[in-house]
């Protein structure tokens, strides 16, 4: 290779770096000046986790109002209800005469559950037969159901043990203890000792916010770029936007710079504000979040091809937040997800980002223990980087084609005008 050729190659590399730097600065400037993009990149990640965590900051539901229908009116039924009311989860607010009256309280939202004790409750126990207590719960709130069911279950188990001892006859205290607990167990809730809703759900929501705000912000930016372009193309008519790699890298670095700071706030500051579990190592978390951010950025840049105007990104991306949270396997058991939706979930970086982050942050997993999620995120980052390059290469070609077509039309128009002028001059002569 000649010296002149080397200089030309070095000039190409230098020009590419200069164009990348120009696109990076321009994209960052557009992000700061565009109020819509700034809302999704800064304001939503700043406020939404705070609001969401404040709603669920109590972690568990206590003193759920419950109505009682006691048709037994016996010592045993009153004992059962007294113990249920004594639990921290349930608060008996009414003793209704029938089930219709209790349902009226539920319809008015004065109560969120009904405990129904049949008239044969005490008689069945005396006859050494199994009796039943019915529980009706308002399933519009699953936490109400959990509180009422757990309280009634614990009380019924304790009463069962007392009945066993009563029927055992004259025994010693040690024999009563063995009768009550033949197998002694200890309930230890791992990684969420308070059984709280916030500790369980907020970490997954924080990771999902990163992906969704990137989709909305980059989509909004793409819609703005199309609206400002006279040919409605994604790539502007600019000499610095002639290379695919420089466009993708310039835009990607701009978004990554912003979201590196946003990630520190979302994943580091917010959990500390609300005292959520954080037992993962910092270096492990950083090494996991880097491929996740890269995958989300290039995924959002690929999806931006479908955004034709600023408003369209809301219609495309906003509704996906709740389904993505379900198919991630956090709020709904992964083993119960149908194969079709499980396959769909593999498209989104949030599926592997949520599972990996929860295991690192809440369970103290090492990077080797989340190797599968980390490797998939690197693969997604690579795949979506390629698709982004293909999308922008197609847009560059479209932009050039539109410019050439415009020049050709203008040239033809000038040619027709000149011919018309010549014909007019000849008629005068």
Beta strands, then each sheet from edge to edge (+ up, - down):
strand 1: 64-70
strand 2: 90-96
strand 3: 113-117
strand 4: 133-137
sheet 1: 2+ 1+ 3+ 4-
end
